[in-house]
Amino acid sequence: MRRVLELLLPGRCAVCARPGDALCDGCRAALVRLRPPLCERCGSPGPWPVRRCAECSGRRLAFARARSAIVYDEGARRLVRAWKEHGRRTLAAHAASLVLEVVSGPEVEAVTHVPGDPERARERGVVPPRALARELAHAWRVPTVDVLRRTAALPRQRGLGLDERRRNVRGSVVATTGAPRAVCVVDDVYTSGATADACAAALRRAGARRVEVVTLARAVR
């Protein structure tokens, strides 16, 4: 039904709600791109390039590198909300275009995605990380693999502090099969890095030697 409504109703921009494309040119241009200098490990922007920034220094991260396309500001929040909570499937192509504009393709054998909560996926009818992973894998000319699953439904992360987010997701993801030696895990938003790290740890346990993380947006502190 939702897909039928998308076809029948006039399109509106996910950010400004004006009639037209799912992401209008003005709102797309206003999204803040994440450009160097960046933390070499987690991709956090800063005044100069560093190997480890204050955000990831001292943490044992299972992924080798994380990169994102845009800052998770109010415009990006509206975009992700429309995509995730309102099932705007056409936004996957726009999200992938932004990632491809900013992030260099990783040298990996395959692309996978952060698994969605099954109950929320049924409610929303769409899993944005899966759709984004497929778009990026096609552009990067590598296969997608569906190897991760949630061990349990998680409480909502919104409003939690960094330490709470990390505790919340610890051990929450497992690999169902062996993982490629070099793999990229895709998500919509990088907030604390806890979800990315949990997925990378599961992939490492399943045989991956190198895990890279790519997301559409990133929270910047």
N, C-alpha and C positions, 0 to 999 in steps of 0.2 A: 504493500500500500504506500509506504513512504517513497519508494522509487517512482511510483506512478504520480504521486503528488509533485515530486521534483520535476517531472516532465511537463505536467499540466500547469503548475503555478509559475508566474513570472519570476525569473531569477533575481536575487539580491546579493549585494556584496556582503560577505560574512563579517566584515569589520565595520563598515559605515551604514549598511542596510539599504543603500540606494539601489534602485532597480538597475539590473545589468548583469555583468559577469559575476561569478562566485567570489572573485577577488578583483576589485577594480584596479585600474592602473595607478591611481593616486594612492590608495591604501597599500598596494604592493610596494610602491616607491618609498612610502613612509616607514616601512618596517626596517628596523635598524640591523644592518648586517654585522656579523662578528668577524672583524678583520684583525690581522696581526697588529701589534704583538699579543701573543697568547701564551698561556702556560703550555709547555710542550706535552705534558701528560694529560691534563683534564680539559684543556681548551678554554680556561677562564681568561678573559681579557685583562690586560694590565698595562702599566706605563712602559714596560720593557719585557722582552721575552725571558722566561725562566724555565728551568727544567721541572721544578715543583713549586707551586704557589702556596700561599697560606691556607687555601682551601683544601688542598690534597696532600700537603706535606705531612709526613708522619702516619699517613694511612696506608695500609697494605691493600692496594687496588689490584683486582684480578685482570683488568683490561690494560692494554698497552697504551692506548691513546683514545681520547674522546674529542669529537668535533661537532659543532652545531652551526646552523646557518644564521639564525637571527636571535636577537635579545628577546627574552620573554617579558615584554612590556604589555601595556594595556591592549594595543592593537593585536599583538600576537595572541594574547589570552582570548580575545574575541574570536580570532581565527580558529584556534584550537577548540574552543567551546562549541562553535558551530559544527566543526568537523566531528568532534567526539560525542557531544551530548545531543546534537540534533541530526546526526547521521548524514551530513552533507558529503556524500561520496565523491563528488566532483572536486572537492578540495584536495584530494590526494595528489592529483597531477600538479596543482599549484604548489603544494608543499614540496614535492619532489623537484620542481623547477627551481625553487629557492635554494634547496640543498645543493643542487648541481651547479648553481651560480657561484656558490661560496666555498663549498667543501670539495677538495680533491678526492677523486675516487681512491679508496683504500686498496692495497695490494692483498687481496684475499681470494680464497677459493669459492666462497659462498656467502650469502647474506641470509640472516634470520631476523626475527623480530621479538620484541618483548611480548610475552604472552598476555593476553587480556584476561580479565576476570570473566569466566563463562557466563555468570548471571548478568553482569552489566552488558556483555556483548549481545546477549539475547534481547535485553531491553532496548539497546541502542541500534542494533542491527548492523553495526560496523565496528571493526577493530582497526583504528587508524595506523598503528605501527605495522600491521600486516600489509595494509594497502600501500603505505610508504615504502616498505621493504621491497615489494614487488615492482613498484615504479623505478626505484633506484637500481635494483638488480638488473632490470631490463636495460637501463641506460649504461650500466657498468659492464654489461655482457657477462654476467656470472649468474649461476643458478640460485634459487632460493631453497632453503631447507627449513622445515618446520620441526624443530627438535626440542623446543622448550615448552614447559607447561607449569602452571601454578599448582602448588601443593594444597593450597587453601585460599579461599577468598580473603582479601586483605581489607582491614578498615580503611576508610578514605584517608589519603595522605594530606589532603588540603588542611592547612592551618597547623600542621605539626612542625616542631623544630627539627634541626638537622639530626641530632642524636636519636630522636624519636623515630624519624623516618628510617634511619639505618637499622634500628632494632626491629622495626615493623616488617622489613622485607628480608631479614636474615633467614636463610634457609627456606625461602618461600618459592623458589624456582628450582626445578630439576630438569635434566636432559633425559629425553625418552629414548634416544638412540646415540650412537657415537657421533661426535662432532668433527667437522673438517679441521685440518691442522691450522688453517688461518681463516677466520670468520669475522664478519662484521655483524654486530647486533644493532638493530634500528629501533628507535623509539620516537614519540612525538616531542616530549619535553625532558630535558636534563635539569633536575632541580638540585638535589643533594648528591647525585651520583650513586645513591644506595641501590636503586633498581638496576642500573647498568652494571654495578659491581656484582650484585647477586646473580644476574644472568651470565656475566663473564665467568664467575666462579663455577657455575654449573657447567658451562661449556668447557672450561679447563679440566674439570673432573671427568668429562666425557671424552677427553683426548685432544682438545684444541691446544695448540702451542702459543698462538697469538690471537688475541681478541681485540678488535677495534670497535668503537661505539660511534654511531652517527645519529644525531637527532635534528629535528626541525628547529627547535627553539631551546634556549638555555637561560635559566635564571641567573642574573648577575647581581652580586652583592657588593 
